[in-house]
Amino acid sequence: MDNSLELFKIRRSVRVFGDQSIPKKQLEKIVDAARFAPTARNLQPWEFVVVTEKAKLSQLAQLAQTGRFIAQAAACIAIFSADTKYFLEDGSAATCSMLLAATALGIGSCWVAGDKKPYCSQVSALLNAPSEMKLVSLVALGYPLEKNVFKEMIKRNLNELLHWERF
């Protein structure tokens, strides 16, 4: 089980993808991982829309100013949530699970913000989301163009940010 912790060290944001499509079964595994994310009071308020059509990926990229690379992705998953008290926390937990699952499958991913962005209503309309659902995030997916992209990243040392009993 300790090897699972390595995923946290090698997961990174990938914004440049090759042309290879992602098999439907792999996309289902990524969404299935999100389904098991923790959620307040076990409400599981999320819904997921997987987009693989190139024209729709391009439309999403045009809407999301910080996600222009979605146009080159093999897929993009929109994470929606019912408007519960902890929708953002629940949707974010599901998003993190997706990112780690993608890494485990050798698929690159990048989290694109949803909530509070001006394009939320446009993305919701494009994907025919019910009006009561809130867009939490978009996750661009694809096989990384760069070789050996999954390697440990440079991060702050643990002893610089870990505090015991008090700050």
N, C-alpha and C positions, 0 to 999 in steps of 0.2 A: 504493500500500500504506500510505502514511503516514496516509491518512484512516481506516484501520481503528483507529488508536490513539485516535481521537476517541471511540470506543465506551467506552473506559475512563474518559473524563472525564464522560460524560453518563449512564452507568449508575447507577441509584439504586434503593433499595428502595421498591417500590410496595405499599401495603397497602389501597388503596381502588380497587375495580374497577367498571367498568360491567357491564351485563348481557350484552354481546355474547359469543357463544361463539367459541372459537378453532378455525379449520379444522384438521382432522386433519393435513393436509400441513404446516402450520406447526408443530404439535407434533412431528411427525416430524423436521423440520429442527432443532428445538431439541435433541432427543435425539441426532440425528446429529452435531451439534457436540460434544456430550459424549463421543461415541464416539471422537473424535479427540484427546481430552485426553491429556496425558502420563501415563504410568503406570510405576511401578517395574518393571524387567525386562520391560516390555511384557506384563505378565500380564493386563491388561484385566479386572480381577476384578469389574466392576460389572454390575448389572442395573437396569433402570429400569421403574417401574410408573407409567403415566399414568392418572390418575383424572379423569373428567369428570362422573360421575354426581353430581347435587346431594346426594342422600342420603349418599353416601359422603364427599363433600367436607365435609359437616356433621359426620359422625362423626370425620373427621380433625381438624377444628377443635376438637371437644370434647376430643379426646385431647391435642393439642399446646397446652399452656397459653399459650405465646408466639405461637401461630399461629391465634388465633381468627378472623382475617380470611380464612382458607382457605375458610370457609363461603361467602363472597361471590366467591371466585375462579372463573374459568371452568374452570380445570384445576389440578391439583397433580401434580407428578412426585416420586415417592419414589425416592431413589438408595440402592440397596443394594450391598453389596460382600461378596465372599467374605472370610473372616477371614484375610487375608494379613498379612505383617509391616507393610506400608505401606497398609493398606486405607483409613485415614482421609485420608492424603495423596492417594491415587488418587481416592477418591470426592469429595474437596474440589476437586480439579482439574477433574473432570467437572462438578461443580456450578457452578464459576466459568465454565466454557465455556457452560453452559446460560444463565446470567444474561446473558452478553454476546450470545449468539445471540438471546435474547428481545428485548433492547434493539435489536439490528440490525433486527428484524422489527416494531418499534414496539409490542411487548408488554411490559407491566409485569411485574416479578417480585420476589419476596422470598424469601430464604434463611431457612428455619426449621431450627434445630438438630435433629439426630437423635441421633447418638452421645452416650452418657453421660446422655441424658435418661430419666426414669423411664417415659415412655410408649413407648419403642422396641418392647418386646415386644408391646404392644397394637396398635401400628400394623402391625407385622409380621404379627400374627394376622389383623387386619382385611383385609390385602392378600394373605393366603395365602402369605407369603414362606417359603421353606424355613428351617428352624431354624438352619442354619449360616450364613445370610446376616445381615449386620449393617446396620442402618439408619444411613446416614451423614447424610442430610439430606432435607428436603422443600422443594420449590420451588413456591411459589404463583405462578400465572400468570393474567393477565387484561389486558384493555385498560384503561389508566388512566382513572379518572373525571375526574381533574384534567387540564386542557388544558396543553400545553407542559411536561409533566413532565420530559422528557428535555433537560435543560440542564446546563451545567457546574456542578458542586458546589464549594462552598468547602472547600478542603483546606489542610493545612499547606503552606507553601512548600517547594519542593524543597531549597533551601539550608539549611533547618532540620533536615532529616533525612538528607541525603546525606553520607556520610563517605568519604574516599578513603584507602586504605591502612591506616587505623586509625580507631578510634572517635573 
